[in-house]
Structure formats: C-alpha cells, structure tokens
C-alpha cells in the first residue's frame, strides 16, 4: 500500500493519481508541473519540477506543463534570458566553416 507521500491529486479535478501516472485518468490534466523547455539544438531539455502554482520554470523561465494546460495563468509572457553557458555554447558558430 502506498504511503501518503506517494499520493498525488489532480490540480483540476481532485482525482487521486497513481504513483506512476503522468496525466489524470479522469480529466487528462498533467499531474506533475514539469518545465517544458525542449532544450534546442545544443541543450538538454530542462524538465525541472515546479510547484503547483508556477506558470514559469524556476530554473530556466520557460512555460510549465500547468501553464500550457491552462491550469495556472499569468499576465506576463515568457521572458527567458540566455545564461553565460548558453552563450559559450553558441560560440561554435564563429568557426570558419560557418563564415561566408
């Protein structure tokens, strides 16, 4: 039997989700408010798990699953800023191969 820490409830309908469920079987809402940043060509997807009130990821600033599903709202747009590490990864575009 699962303990109370393993019990998760749907934020939309309140249905109890199974331990391994990613989506509610009753209404289809996501159970975990995961970051949806795909990572792009050079980066890994973020996937950070945010609290149930987050419209944007606390780690990278991208939209969360709850925001895209309409479960949380924000009057602000996505406002991601490139980190220094991301700028360094883009440095390979200055390679002579990409020159005119």
Buried (B, 14 or more C-beta within 10 A) or exposed (E): EEEEEEEBEBBBEEBEBEEEBEBBEEEEBBBBBBBBBEEEEEBEBBBBBBEEEBBBBEEBBBBBBBBEBEBBEEEEEEEEEEEEEBEEBEEEEEEEEEEE
